[in-house]
Amino acid sequence: MAGGGEFSNSSNSRSVATSNILCNCGTIAVVRTVKSGPNVGLKFHGCRNWPVSP
């Protein structure tokens, strides 16, 4: 997995360790959720400075 993340599995749950995915401006990206369109509900990594980016 990119960014050095690790998976942890158990019989009841699956969790993903925090990874440091960087955006183009160099800050750590945050997880966002699509609010409209055909991909509603999907999660993606985005810049924490959006919409005000350098």
Backbone as numpy.savetxt, mean C-alpha at the origin, in Angstrom:
# Nx Ny Nz CAx CAy CAz Cx Cy Cz
8.74 -10.70 -2.27 7.90 -9.51 -2.27 8.78 -8.27 -2.27
8.47 -7.30 -3.09 9.25 -6.07 -3.17 9.15 -5.30 -1.86
10.21 -4.65 -1.48 10.18 -3.83 -0.28 10.50 -4.58 0.99
10.82 -5.88 0.90 11.24 -6.63 2.07 10.11 -7.08 2.96
8.86 -7.09 2.49 7.74 -7.54 3.30 7.80 -9.03 3.53
7.16 -9.49 4.58 7.13 -10.90 4.89 5.70 -11.33 5.12
5.40 -12.59 4.78 4.08 -13.13 5.02 4.11 -13.98 6.28
3.06 -13.91 7.05 2.92 -14.71 8.24 1.61 -15.46 8.13
1.66 -16.78 8.10 0.44 -17.57 7.93 0.11 -18.35 9.18
-1.17 -18.48 9.48 -1.65 -19.36 10.52 -2.90 -20.03 10.00
-3.46 -20.94 10.75 -4.63 -21.67 10.27 -5.86 -20.77 10.16
-5.91 -19.68 10.90 -7.11 -18.83 10.91 -6.96 -17.50 10.19
-5.74 -17.03 9.97 -5.59 -15.71 9.38 -4.29 -15.60 8.59
-4.24 -14.57 7.77 -3.01 -14.28 7.02 -2.76 -12.80 7.17
-1.55 -12.44 7.54 -1.22 -11.02 7.67 0.06 -10.73 6.90
0.23 -9.48 6.51 1.41 -9.06 5.78 2.15 -8.05 6.65
3.43 -8.28 6.85 4.23 -7.34 7.64 4.35 -6.02 6.89
4.52 -4.94 7.63 4.65 -3.62 7.03 5.90 -3.57 6.17
5.76 -3.02 4.96 6.92 -2.86 4.09 7.07 -1.38 3.76
8.26 -0.98 3.46 8.53 0.43 3.16 8.55 0.64 1.65
7.38 0.79 1.07 7.26 1.07 -0.35 7.35 2.58 -0.51
8.28 3.04 -1.34 8.49 4.47 -1.51 7.80 4.96 -2.78
7.26 6.18 -2.72 6.71 6.79 -3.92 7.83 7.55 -4.63
7.52 8.14 -5.75 8.54 8.83 -6.55 9.18 10.03 -5.85
8.48 10.63 -4.88 9.05 11.78 -4.18 9.92 11.36 -3.00
10.00 10.05 -2.72 10.88 9.55 -1.69 10.23 9.30 -0.34
8.94 9.60 -0.16 8.28 9.33 1.11 7.69 7.93 1.10
7.41 7.39 2.27 6.81 6.07 2.37 5.35 6.16 1.92
4.98 5.27 0.99 3.63 5.27 0.44 2.62 4.79 1.48
1.37 5.21 1.32 0.27 4.77 2.17 -0.69 3.93 1.35
-1.48 3.10 2.02 -2.47 2.29 1.32 -3.74 3.10 1.18
-4.24 3.19 -0.04 -5.48 3.91 -0.33 -6.46 2.93 -0.95
-7.74 3.32 -0.98 -8.79 2.49 -1.55 -9.47 3.24 -2.68
-9.69 2.55 -3.81 -10.38 3.14 -4.97 -11.82 3.44 -4.56
-12.27 4.68 -4.82 -13.60 5.12 -4.41 -14.63 5.14 -5.54
-14.17 5.12 -6.80 -15.11 5.16 -7.92 -14.56 4.41 -9.12
-15.42 4.15 -10.09 -15.01 3.44 -11.29 -15.10 1.94 -11.14
-14.59 1.21 -12.12 -14.73 -0.25 -12.12 -13.90 -0.97 -11.06
-12.95 -0.30 -10.44 -12.09 -0.93 -9.44 -12.43 -0.54 -8.00
-13.66 -0.10 -7.76 -14.09 0.33 -6.42 -13.75 -0.74 -5.39
-13.16 -0.29 -4.28 -12.85 -1.20 -3.18 -11.45 -1.78 -3.22
-10.78 -1.72 -4.37 -9.42 -2.25 -4.45 -8.45 -1.32 -3.74
-7.43 -1.89 -3.15 -6.43 -1.10 -2.43 -5.18 -0.94 -3.29
-4.51 0.20 -3.11 -3.27 0.46 -3.84 -2.39 1.36 -3.00
-1.10 1.40 -3.33 -0.17 2.28 -2.63 -0.13 3.62 -3.33
-0.20 4.70 -2.56 -0.16 6.04 -3.11 0.68 6.96 -2.24
1.04 8.10 -2.80 1.86 9.08 -2.08 1.07 9.72 -0.95
1.69 9.83 0.21 1.02 10.47 1.34 0.90 11.98 1.13
1.66 12.55 0.18 1.60 13.97 -0.11 0.55 14.33 -1.17
-0.10 13.34 -1.74 -1.11 13.59 -2.78 -2.30 14.30 -2.18
-2.88 15.27 -2.78 -2.63 15.80 -4.11 -1.59 16.90 -4.15
-0.93 17.22 -3.05 0.07 18.27 -3.04 1.46 17.63 -3.03
1.99 17.30 -4.20 3.32 16.69 -4.33 4.29 17.68 -4.95
5.57 17.55 -4.61 6.58 18.45 -5.19 6.77 18.20 -6.68
